[in-house]
Amino acid sequence: MATNTSREEAGRHALELIEEAGIVLTDEEKAGLEIVDFGFDDLVRVGTQIHTYVNTDRYCAKELVQLPGQTCPEHRHPPFDGTPGKRETFRCRAGKVYLYVEGEETEEPAVSPPEREEHYTAGHEVALEPGEQYTIPPDTNHWFRGGPEGAVISEFSSRSVDEKDVFTDPAVDRLSNIDY
């Protein structure tokens, strides 16, 4: 789990990026920002900062913040309990995000997977800048990284059930530092 200092720094930086993107959060929402290090204790390279507006049995809306060069590890949202799995649309609000999904591999991608690259199989690059969006079908391997200035991404999706996500790297612990 990330140290308090790095968690605080990541949270401050994420909130600055959200504010610079023109997104207003209440003090309560700011205090509830989830800082996820996926069990690697290295938020500079691997992590995501998440604000969840709503997550019901029908839909979910979040802000995802990727710090500069920070990667969210490869994962998929599989079917469960009669659902097809989570379908999500990423809309870049600020910065640039490099999204990698299953499909024809990009010959010269802008970024390479971080350490433990054997756990990154999705190689079709989708680079999103402010105002651009991409929808990821359910049960599709994907991972993403913030560009040089980081990225603020609005996520609109069907229900989010983090404990059902399947990560390609068995060392990932998505639930290691839930702040609820």
C-alpha positions in Angstrom: 0.0 0.0 0.0 1.2 3.5 -0.8 2.7 5.5 2.1 0.7 8.4 3.6 3.1 11.0 2.1 2.8 9.7 -1.4 -1.0 9.2 -1.1 -1.3 12.8 0.1 0.9 14.1 -2.7 -1.1 12.1 -5.3 -4.4 13.3 -3.9 -3.3 16.9 -3.9 -2.0 16.7 -7.5 -5.1 14.9 -8.7 -7.4 17.6 -7.1 -5.3 20.3 -8.8 -5.8 18.6 -12.2 -9.5 18.2 -11.6 -9.8 21.9 -10.7 -7.7 23.0 -13.7 -10.1 20.9 -15.9 -12.9 23.1 -14.6 -14.6 20.4 -12.6 -16.0 21.5 -9.2 -16.0 19.1 -6.3 -17.4 19.8 -2.9 -15.1 19.6 0.1 -16.7 16.3 1.1 -16.1 14.9 -2.4 -12.5 16.1 -2.3 -12.0 14.4 1.1 -13.4 11.1 -0.3 -11.1 10.9 -3.3 -9.9 7.3 -3.7 -6.2 6.9 -4.1 -5.5 3.5 -5.7 -2.0 2.0 -5.9 -3.1 -1.5 -6.8 -0.8 -2.9 -4.1 2.4 -1.7 -5.6 3.3 1.2 -3.3 4.5 3.2 -6.4 1.9 5.9 -7.2 4.4 7.7 -9.4 4.2 4.8 -11.9 1.1 2.7 -11.1 -2.1 4.0 -9.8 -5.3 5.9 -10.4 -7.2 8.6 -8.4 -11.0 8.2 -8.5 -14.0 10.3 -7.5 -17.3 8.4 -7.9 -20.3 10.6 -8.3 -22.8 7.7 -8.5 -22.7 3.9 -8.7 -26.1 2.1 -8.8 -27.3 -1.2 -10.0 -27.9 0.5 -13.5 -25.2 3.1 -14.1 -22.0 4.7 -12.8 -20.2 8.0 -13.3 -16.7 8.8 -12.1 -13.7 11.1 -12.6 -10.5 9.2 -13.1 -7.2 11.1 -12.7 -3.9 9.7 -14.1 -0.9 11.7 -12.9 1.8 12.3 -15.5 3.1 8.9 -16.7 0.9 7.0 -14.2 -0.5 3.7 -15.4 -3.7 1.9 -14.5 -2.9 -1.9 -14.9 -4.5 -4.1 -17.5 -7.8 -5.5 -16.6 -11.3 -6.4 -17.9 -14.8 -6.3 -16.6 -16.2 -9.8 -17.1 -19.8 -11.0 -17.1 -21.3 -11.9 -13.7 -24.7 -12.7 -12.2 -26.4 -12.6 -15.6 -24.9 -9.3 -16.6 -22.6 -8.9 -19.7 -20.0 -7.1 -17.6 -19.2 -3.4 -17.3 -19.3 -1.3 -20.5 -17.5 2.0 -20.0 -17.0 5.2 -22.0 -13.9 7.3 -21.3 -14.1 11.0 -22.1 -10.9 13.0 -21.8 -11.5 16.3 -20.0 -7.9 17.5 -19.7 -4.5 16.4 -20.6 -4.0 13.3 -22.7 -4.6 9.7 -21.9 -3.2 6.7 -23.8 -5.7 3.9 -23.7 -4.8 0.4 -24.9 -7.5 -2.1 -25.8 -7.7 -5.5 -27.4 -7.5 -5.3 -31.2 -5.0 -4.8 -34.0 -1.7 -3.9 -32.3 -0.4 -0.4 -32.9 3.0 -0.6 -34.6 4.7 2.3 -32.9 2.8 3.0 -29.7 3.4 6.3 -27.8 4.2 4.5 -24.6 5.4 1.1 -23.5 3.9 -1.0 -20.6 5.6 -0.5 -17.3 7.6 -3.2 -15.5 6.0 -6.6 -15.5 5.2 -6.0 -19.1 4.3 -9.6 -19.6 1.0 -8.7 -17.9 0.0 -6.2 -20.6 -1.5 -7.9 -23.6 -3.8 -5.2 -25.1 -1.8 -3.3 -27.8 -4.3 -1.3 -29.8 -3.6 2.4 -28.9 -6.3 5.0 -28.6 -4.9 8.4 -27.7 -7.6 10.7 -26.2 -7.3 14.5 -25.9 -9.9 16.8 -24.4 -13.3 16.3 -25.9 -12.5 12.9 -27.3 -14.1 9.7 -26.1 -13.9 5.9 -26.5 -16.3 3.2 -25.4 -14.7 -0.1 -24.1 -17.0 -3.1 -24.5 -17.5 -5.5 -21.5 -14.9 -8.2 -20.9 -12.2 -6.4 -23.0 -8.7 -6.2 -21.7 -7.5 -2.6 -21.4 -5.0 -0.4 -19.6 -4.2 3.3 -19.7 -1.6 5.9 -18.9 -1.6 9.6 -18.3 0.3 11.8 -20.8 3.1 14.2 -19.9 0.7 16.6 -18.0 -1.5 13.8 -16.7 -5.2 13.3 -17.6 -8.6 13.8 -16.2 -11.1 11.3 -17.6 -14.8 11.2 -17.1 -16.0 7.6 -17.0 -19.7 6.8 -17.8 -20.5 3.1 -17.4 -22.8 0.4 -16.4 -22.6 -0.6 -12.7 -19.0 -0.8 -11.3 -18.2 -3.8 -9.2 -14.5 -3.5 -8.4 -14.2 -6.9 -6.8 -15.3 -8.5 -10.0 -12.6 -6.9 -12.2 -10.0 -9.4 -13.5 -6.4 -8.1 -13.7 -3.9 -9.7 -16.1 -1.2 -9.4 -13.4 -2.1 -11.7 -10.4 0.0 -9.4 -8.1 -2.6 -6.5 -8.5 -4.7 -5.9 -5.4 -7.4 -3.5 -6.5 -9.1 -3.4 -3.1 -5.9 -3.0 -1.0 -6.6 0.6 -0.1 -10.3 1.4 -0.4 -10.9 4.6 1.6 -14.6 4.3 2.4 
